[in-house]
Amino acid sequence: MNARLAGAHESTLAGALSVVLHDVAPATWPECVRLLGELRRCAADAGVVLPLTLLVVPRMHGDPAAPPRYLRWLHGMAEAGHELALHGLTHRDEGPPPRGLRDYLLRRHYTAGEGEFAALSHAEALERLQEGQDWARRHDLTMPGFVPPAWLLSTPGLQAVADAGFRHTCTLSQLISLPQRRALAAPALVFSTRAAWRRASSLVWNTLLARRAAAAPLLRLELHPGDAVHLPILRCWTRLLAQALQARTPLRLGEAALLARQPA
């Protein structure tokens, strides 16, 4: 266990922070780079090293493009100490039709039809997971963790994630180490930018959540490529990140999952 991990373990994981970048794909690459610039500035201002977890989508919305420059960038991020994790195969909900109003609202409105693993059977989920792993192997990329799009994962899908050999996954409120399925409380600050009312609500909600989560063992800042576009959103999450970096130890999701498996 390295010094950073050992220090976090000595504090029983009190005060850990994971910064996660979603939807990493060729189509979102320019926005990802812009957001990473903001993260580097925050880290420099805080005087800390900020390891990230990048959630990679092999075929974003069905697009199989994998430009060499993009792949070299992924390798460079991994070599710089950041963690890559699989984030679905297409990030598109192609499962069976929603059952009931709640399922419809969750899968069609809350996620805008992107909850890829929300309603898959074990066999369907495992097939997609293995396709994602094959893609990573072809490009010599290591991805020990899996985070489902929109954090929606059916019960059979969770079993498929463990059966595929992934070491950790997440829900919106927990980090789950696998295969033991030990869950760690890990509230997520996440912004919705699709409409003005969503952006306004996000500013209020995440400010309150950051306060309420002060005692949580792990706080996650879950960013999407567009979160550097709208200035109020950018100001909010950079402020919350600066506050968190004053009190919490930055860890990649895989490191936090390892610590979750340690005896208390």
Beta strands, then each sheet from edge to edge (+ up, - down):
strand 1: 16-24
strand 2: 52-56
strand 3: 83-86
strand 4: 145-146
strand 5: 168-170
strand 6: 174-177
strand 7: 182-185
strand 8: 188-190
strand 9: 218-223
strand 10: 249-250
sheet 1: 4+ 3+ 2+ 1+ 9+ 8+
sheet 2: 4+ 3+ 2+ 1+ 10+
sheet 3: 5+ 6- 7+
end
